[in-house]
Structures are given as structure tokens and as C-alpha cells.
Amino acid sequence: MTAPRPSGPVRLLHPMQGGAPNMRIMATGMLVAMAALFLLATSMKDAHPAWSFVKAFAEAAMVGGLADWFAVTALFRHPLGLPIPHTAIIPRNKDRIGDTLAAFLKTNFLTPSVVARRMRGVDVAGAIGRFLTDPPREEGRLREGASRLIVDILESLDQERLGGMVKSAISSRIKTLQVSPVLGQSLEAAMDENRHVPVLDSIVTWAGRTLDANEDVIRQMVHERAGWVMRLAGIDDRLADSIIDGLRRLTIDMAVDPEHPLRQSAEEGLARLAQNLRTDPETQAKVEEMKNNIVENDAVGDWMDGLWENGRAALLKAARDPDAALAGKFGDALRQLGQTLQEDARLKAAINQFARRALVGIVATYGNGIVALVSETVRSWDARTITGRLEGAVGRDLQYIRINGTLVGGLVGLLIHVAETTL
């Protein structure tokens, strides 16, 4: 069986093991070898005509190798430490490189129109659904690494400071949210669908049970407020019985008669309340004041702190053992959600639209900040830092350029010498 042919651009030399320093030694060693071969061929040129071809190859190889060495070195520093014009190109132009890189990112990646266009063909909901339904097992290392990273980040963050930030963000969001219209619309929608009827039934039932449980209290109240003449004649007991029987009959009538006048009055009051919540400024102001008082209550603050701690603990637990997090009923629920995301076209379209709008919004809001961060970060690097990072990234390929330049130069010199001797 034949080995598959490598894809991609063909190199004159195949890659070798080792980093950029090893390749630099190899390229320099080849240049030194060509110089030694040139000296040897020069001293031996009269011994045999073939040495002239060796001399031509070595001479051209030296020229090609030196030229490429100068070009590669001039990118990062002054050759031999000499301040030759148009050398040390990268250190001298690091600010322009940062600005150009930032402009490239902004033009090609961080423009809302570009992001929106690229996101049109991205099925975010489908990808999430496939992952939840059947998490890829072959990516165990990646998942474990991501889990460790999440754990390290969550544990390294200041709990009190981050918890305070979460609490402050939730409080600010609730305070800026005008709840009155939402409550009014919800109440109207519930009444339109008769979802308020069970609530009224529960209130009537509760009133009847409360009356039965507090019969002695009512009798005592009547007895204390009756005059001594009524108590002497026993009228207070009959009055208490009449009051209790009347209230009990009222609760029974309200429970069995949906058209009872008091129920109708209650529904009219609810309808009026829903209307006021949506349109009446005075009612809305009262509701907003109540909402702010509730948010600023210490008990609510403690509840928010507990909410953050429970959420953080759940995240840590899931991150430490993602397989266990996907097991049991919770895992079944996630898999069901993943299947729904793949099969429900409307839900998939809504989530994809939300993801697209969210990402476009992030880019529109923070794109310029990201671009400025890239530019300022590159500007803050000193010349040695940016030179070392770029040379470390592309140094190996640059040394291949030197090696290939030495060989190509030698071959060209040899061809020219052959052409001169044959003409």
C-alpha cells in the first residue's frame, strides 16, 4: 500500500524536528559549509575541470544564503548590529503593526454587518442541540481541560466582590425594569383566559376556613361590644350566631355561584387594577416604590447572595464532573432540550436570531474597545517583546527560507556556469 501524498505547498526540504533555534543553526551551518566548499573548489580548480562547477555552485549558494540571511535578519534586528537603513523593520514599526492588526480585525471581524452576514449561515441552536443530545466522547481531553479552566476561573475570583457585582447587577436591572405595565398585561391576559378564577375560588375557600377556625374570636368580639343589657338577655349569643351564619352563607354562595355580585365586584376591581397598572401614573409610582423597597430589603439581599452562592456551587460541581452533571434527571432534561432544539423549527429560528442579534450587539457595543485594546497592547510591548513573539511564531519558516535560498542560489549559479561553458 502506497503512503498518501502530503497535501499543501511543496517544500524543497521537508520539515525537521526541532524549533527555530535548531533551524537557525542548520541554515547558518549550510552557509558556512558553502563558504568552505567555495574555498576548497577555488584551491582545486586546476586539478580537474569539474571543480569549476563545484565552485560556481558554492559561490552562488553563498550569495543566495547571505542575501536571505540579511533579509530575514533585517526583519527583526540590525544585521551584525550595524544601523543599516531599512533594517530592524518590525521593532521600528511595532506601533504601525498594532494599528494595522487592529484595523484588520475591525474591518474583517468586528464590524456588525460582517458579523451579521457570517452568522446567517451559523446554526447555533442546532449545534447546541447536537451537543446536548450526544456529547462528543472523542473530545474528552478538550472537555476536561475546559472544565479545569472553568473551575480555576471560578475559584480564583473574589467571591465577595463578584457576588456583590452580581447582586448589584440584578438589583440595578430590577430597579430599571418598570414592572407595572408587565403586571397589568399579565393580569389582563390571565383574566381573558379565566386563569384568575381558581385564585378567586381559593380566596373564597380560605375565607370560609378562616371563619370556621376563628368562630370563638368573633363570638368574643360581639360579647365584648354588646351592652350589659344584651348580655343579660343573651342577645349577644344570638347576634354572634347570626353574624357567623350570615358570613358562612355568604362564602358558600360565592363558592357555588360564579355570577355572585361580590365575585363580579372582585373581577371588576381586578380589571380596574390591570388598567391602572398599565396606564395610571399614580398607581405605577406606588408599585415602583413598593418594588424598590422590596429590592432594598435586607432579606431580599440575603436571598440574592444565596442565589449567587448556590449558582456558583452548581457551576463548580458541574465543571468538576461534567459527565455526572449530564447524568440522571438533569441529563435527561438536557438531552430532551437538545432534541427539541433540533426538531422545533420555530424555536431553532428564534434562538439563532437571538444569538445573531446578541453577537451583533456585542460587536457594535464593544468592537471599538476590542480594537483599541489590541492596538494599545501591541503599542505597550517593547521592541524586544514583539520581536521575540513574532520571531518565535514564524522563525522556523524563515530559516527554511534561508536554507532554500542557499540551495536555489547554488542551483541557479550552477545552471549559469553550465550555460556559459557550453556556449
Secondary structure, DSSP 8 states (H G I E B T S, - for coil): -------S---SS---SS-HHHHHHHHHHHHHHHHHHHHHHHHTTTT-THHHHHHHHHHHHHHHHHHHHHHHHHHHS-GGG---TT-SHHHHTHHHHHHHHHHHHHHHTS-HHHHHHHHTT--HHHHHHHHHHS--GGGHHHHHHHHHHHHHHHHHS-HHHHHHHHHHHHHHHHHHS-HHHHHHHHHHHHHHTTTTHHHHHHHHHHHHHHHHHTHHHHHHHHHHHS-HHHHHHTHHHHHHHHHHHHHHHHHHHHHH-TT-HHHHHHHHHHHHHHHHHHH-HHHHHHHHHHHHHHHTSHHHHHHHHHHHHHHHHHHHHHHH-HHHHTSHHHHHHHHHHHHHHHH-HHHHHHHHHHHHHHHHHHHHHHHHHHHHHHHHHHHHS-HHHHHHHHHHHHHHHHHHHHHHHHHHHHHHHHHHHHHHHH-
